[in-house]
Amino acid sequence: MPVRMLTEKFYMVEDLVDILPLSKQSIQIYIRTGKLPGRRIGKFYYVSQASLKEFLKGRDRKVIEEEKRQNIHR
């Protein structure tokens, strides 16, 4: 079940196991390597709903950051 922080929904790894065809360990590795943008808060990893949508579109953190950088320089 997603957690709401401020105005955005965040998913814990256990939630993502039910959504994605990946194991808990694979999801944690994706988060740590930046393939799936997320944050570790305390002992839990959280992924925002927006980051999950971008991941499902096939875009990882590096692509998103590069797009932001290009928009800044325009």
MODELLER restraints for C-alpha pairs under 7 A, 6 or more apart:
rsr = mdl.restraints
at = mdl.atoms
rsr.add(forms.Gaussian(group=physical.xy_distance, feature=features.Distance(at['CA:1:A'], at['CA:15:A']), mean=6.06, stdev=0.5))
rsr.add(forms.Gaussian(group=physical.xy_distance, feature=features.Distance(at['CA:2:A'], at['CA:9:A']), mean=5.95, stdev=0.5))
rsr.add(forms.Gaussian(group=physical.xy_distance, feature=features.Distance(at['CA:2:A'], at['CA:10:A']), mean=5.38, stdev=0.5))
rsr.add(forms.Gaussian(group=physical.xy_distance, feature=features.Distance(at['CA:2:A'], at['CA:11:A']), mean=4.68, stdev=0.5))
rsr.add(forms.Gaussian(group=physical.xy_distance, feature=features.Distance(at['CA:2:A'], at['CA:12:A']), mean=6.97, stdev=0.5))
rsr.add(forms.Gaussian(group=physical.xy_distance, feature=features.Distance(at['CA:3:A'], at['CA:9:A']), mean=5.58, stdev=0.5))
rsr.add(forms.Gaussian(group=physical.xy_distance, feature=features.Distance(at['CA:3:A'], at['CA:10:A']), mean=5.11, stdev=0.5))
rsr.add(forms.Gaussian(group=physical.xy_distance, feature=features.Distance(at['CA:3:A'], at['CA:11:A']), mean=6.29, stdev=0.5))
rsr.add(forms.Gaussian(group=physical.xy_distance, feature=features.Distance(at['CA:4:A'], at['CA:10:A']), mean=6.08, stdev=0.5))
rsr.add(forms.Gaussian(group=physical.xy_distance, feature=features.Distance(at['CA:8:A'], at['CA:48:A']), mean=6.99, stdev=0.5))
rsr.add(forms.Gaussian(group=physical.xy_distance, feature=features.Distance(at['CA:9:A'], at['CA:48:A']), mean=5.85, stdev=0.5))
rsr.add(forms.Gaussian(group=physical.xy_distance, feature=features.Distance(at['CA:9:A'], at['CA:49:A']), mean=5.52, stdev=0.5))
rsr.add(forms.Gaussian(group=physical.xy_distance, feature=features.Distance(at['CA:10:A'], at['CA:46:A']), mean=5.87, stdev=0.5))
rsr.add(forms.Gaussian(group=physical.xy_distance, feature=features.Distance(at['CA:10:A'], at['CA:47:A']), mean=5.31, stdev=0.5))
rsr.add(forms.Gaussian(group=physical.xy_distance, feature=features.Distance(at['CA:10:A'], at['CA:48:A']), mean=4.24, stdev=0.5))
rsr.add(forms.Gaussian(group=physical.xy_distance, feature=features.Distance(at['CA:10:A'], at['CA:49:A']), mean=5.75, stdev=0.5))
rsr.add(forms.Gaussian(group=physical.xy_distance, feature=features.Distance(at['CA:11:A'], at['CA:46:A']), mean=5.38, stdev=0.5))
rsr.add(forms.Gaussian(group=physical.xy_distance, feature=features.Distance(at['CA:11:A'], at['CA:47:A']), mean=5.14, stdev=0.5))
rsr.add(forms.Gaussian(group=physical.xy_distance, feature=features.Distance(at['CA:11:A'], at['CA:48:A']), mean=6.21, stdev=0.5))
rsr.add(forms.Gaussian(group=physical.xy_distance, feature=features.Distance(at['CA:12:A'], at['CA:45:A']), mean=5.87, stdev=0.5))
rsr.add(forms.Gaussian(group=physical.xy_distance, feature=features.Distance(at['CA:12:A'], at['CA:46:A']), mean=4.75, stdev=0.5))
rsr.add(forms.Gaussian(group=physical.xy_distance, feature=features.Distance(at['CA:12:A'], at['CA:47:A']), mean=6.55, stdev=0.5))
rsr.add(forms.Gaussian(group=physical.xy_distance, feature=features.Distance(at['CA:13:A'], at['CA:24:A']), mean=6.37, stdev=0.5))
rsr.add(forms.Gaussian(group=physical.xy_distance, feature=features.Distance(at['CA:13:A'], at['CA:27:A']), mean=6.72, stdev=0.5))
rsr.add(forms.Gaussian(group=physical.xy_distance, feature=features.Distance(at['CA:13:A'], at['CA:45:A']), mean=6.16, stdev=0.5))
rsr.add(forms.Gaussian(group=physical.xy_distance, feature=features.Distance(at['CA:13:A'], at['CA:46:A']), mean=6.67, stdev=0.5))
rsr.add(forms.Gaussian(group=physical.xy_distance, feature=features.Distance(at['CA:14:A'], at['CA:24:A']), mean=6.82, stdev=0.5))
rsr.add(forms.Gaussian(group=physical.xy_distance, feature=features.Distance(at['CA:17:A'], at['CA:23:A']), mean=6.07, stdev=0.5))
rsr.add(forms.Gaussian(group=physical.xy_distance, feature=features.Distance(at['CA:17:A'], at['CA:24:A']), mean=5.98, stdev=0.5))
rsr.add(forms.Gaussian(group=physical.xy_distance, feature=features.Distance(at['CA:30:A'], at['CA:36:A']), mean=5.15, stdev=0.5))
rsr.add(forms.Gaussian(group=physical.xy_distance, feature=features.Distance(at['CA:31:A'], at['CA:37:A']), mean=5.69, stdev=0.5))
rsr.add(forms.Gaussian(group=physical.xy_distance, feature=features.Distance(at['CA:31:A'], at['CA:38:A']), mean=5.53, stdev=0.5))
rsr.add(forms.Gaussian(group=physical.xy_distance, feature=features.Distance(at['CA:34:A'], at['CA:60:A']), mean=6.93, stdev=0.5))
rsr.add(forms.Gaussian(group=physical.xy_distance, feature=features.Distance(at['CA:34:A'], at['CA:61:A']), mean=5.81, stdev=0.5))
rsr.add(forms.Gaussian(group=physical.xy_distance, feature=features.Distance(at['CA:35:A'], at['CA:60:A']), mean=4.99, stdev=0.5))
rsr.add(forms.Gaussian(group=physical.xy_distance, feature=features.Distance(at['CA:35:A'], at['CA:61:A']), mean=6.23, stdev=0.5))
rsr.add(forms.Gaussian(group=physical.xy_distance, feature=features.Distance(at['CA:36:A'], at['CA:55:A']), mean=6.03, stdev=0.5))
rsr.add(forms.Gaussian(group=physical.xy_distance, feature=features.Distance(at['CA:36:A'], at['CA:60:A']), mean=6.05, stdev=0.5))
rsr.add(forms.Gaussian(group=physical.xy_distance, feature=features.Distance(at['CA:36:A'], at['CA:61:A']), mean=6.88, stdev=0.5))
rsr.add(forms.Gaussian(group=physical.xy_distance, feature=features.Distance(at['CA:37:A'], at['CA:47:A']), mean=6.54, stdev=0.5))
rsr.add(forms.Gaussian(group=physical.xy_distance, feature=features.Distance(at['CA:37:A'], at['CA:51:A']), mean=5.85, stdev=0.5))
rsr.add(forms.Gaussian(group=physical.xy_distance, feature=features.Distance(at['CA:37:A'], at['CA:60:A']), mean=6.98, stdev=0.5))
rsr.add(forms.Gaussian(group=physical.xy_distance, feature=features.Distance(at['CA:37:A'], at['CA:61:A']), mean=5.73, stdev=0.5))
rsr.add(forms.Gaussian(group=physical.xy_distance, feature=features.Distance(at['CA:38:A'], at['CA:45:A']), mean=6.75, stdev=0.5))
rsr.add(forms.Gaussian(group=physical.xy_distance, feature=features.Distance(at['CA:38:A'], at['CA:46:A']), mean=5.51, stdev=0.5))
rsr.add(forms.Gaussian(group=physical.xy_distance, feature=features.Distance(at['CA:38:A'], at['CA:47:A']), mean=4.34, stdev=0.5))
rsr.add(forms.Gaussian(group=physical.xy_distance, feature=features.Distance(at['CA:38:A'], at['CA:48:A']), mean=6.80, stdev=0.5))
rsr.add(forms.Gaussian(group=physical.xy_distance, feature=features.Distance(at['CA:39:A'], at['CA:45:A']), mean=5.50, stdev=0.5))
rsr.add(forms.Gaussian(group=physical.xy_distance, feature=features.Distance(at['CA:39:A'], at['CA:46:A']), mean=5.28, stdev=0.5))
rsr.add(forms.Gaussian(group=physical.xy_distance, feature=features.Distance(at['CA:39:A'], at['CA:47:A']), mean=6.50, stdev=0.5))
rsr.add(forms.Gaussian(group=physical.xy_distance, feature=features.Distance(at['CA:40:A'], at['CA:46:A']), mean=6.19, stdev=0.5))
